[in-house]
Amino acid sequence: TVKAVFGMTFIDNFVTTPFIYFPWFYAWTGFVKGQSWDESMHELRSKFKESFVACCAMWVPGQLINFWLVPRQLRILFIYGIEFAWAIA
């Protein structure tokens, strides 16, 4: 249903991404770069808005298409395609 599609997209992009994905991403990349926890979290705070806008520009349409139009058995493959585009963008 349309309600389910928008609900899954909302949870993925406005709950999981800012509260789980971004903190883990910046903590891990900070660790790899030899940054302290505080330095990593400072980088998260300073880059959050730019990162979140870019993420939403790519992933909100991608997830809407994925949950609405892509057959369940092909969703992981579709997401990998978006992930590849995200990684090279």
Rosetta blueprint (number, residue, H / E / L):
1 T L
2 V H
3 K H
4 A H
5 V H
6 F H
7 G H
8 M H
9 T H
10 F H
11 I H
12 D H
13 N H
14 F H
15 V H
16 T H
17 T H
18 P H
19 F H
20 I H
21 Y H
22 F H
23 P H
24 W H
25 F H
26 Y H
27 A H
28 W H
29 T H
30 G H
31 F H
32 V H
33 K L
34 G L
35 Q L
36 S L
37 W H
38 D H
39 E H
40 S H
41 M H
42 H H
43 E H
44 L H
45 R H
46 S H
47 K H
48 F H
49 K H
50 E H
51 S H
52 F H
53 V H
54 A H
55 C H
56 C H
57 A H
58 M H
59 W H
60 V H
61 P H
62 G H
63 Q H
64 L H
65 I H
66 N H
67 F H
68 W H
69 L H
70 V L
71 P L
72 R H
73 Q H
74 L H
75 R H
76 I H
77 L H
78 F H
79 I H
80 Y H
81 G H
82 I H
83 E H
84 F H
85 A H
86 W H
87 A H
88 I H
89 A L
